[in-house]
Structure formats: C-alpha cells, structure tokens
C-alpha cells in the first residue's frame, strides 16, 4: 500500500474511482512476482491507514520545510484514505483477479 499510494496523487486526483487504472497496473506487476489474495488487500489498506495516522514523522522537531511538507502530505493522505475507506478499500479488493481470490 505504501509504495502504491506514494506513487499516485490522492485527493487532488478526484474520486477514488480514478485510482482503479493505476491500481490494476500496480497490482498486476506485484502479483506477477508474489501471490496476493483479496483479504491481504483489505488488511493492508487498514494497516497502512493506521500507520499513517499513528506516525508523527515530519510533525515534530527538528522541523525543516521538507519534513513539514511530508507531514502535511501524510496527514492529507490519511484523511483521504479514511474518508473514502469503504469505497476505495472495496475497489482495491475487487481488482484482484477472481481466480486468485
């Protein structure tokens, strides 16, 4: 989840559905190397959201502009993933090919 969400703009790109095409491409490359199941996607989504929410990196001293920018990005991403959790999490799960679910 971390690698995917760090590679695509979230929130600014519009609705969660806009992430389906890049997610399918990412998932296809990942699944070509390692097997993945639908339940893994759902768990990974929630774990990543919790990691983002719990992290204080970039929000405590010493702060410079780059760290503050990262802290703001992480906070916005966590808010986006939380706000769209039901729809986006299911969209990501549904993209797993049926034969590997």
PyMOL commands that set and color helices and strands:
alter all, ss='L'
color gray80, all
select helices_A, chain A and resi 2-7+16-33+38-54+65-83+85-94+98-100
alter helices_A, ss='H'
color red, helices_A
deselect
rebuild
show_as cartoon
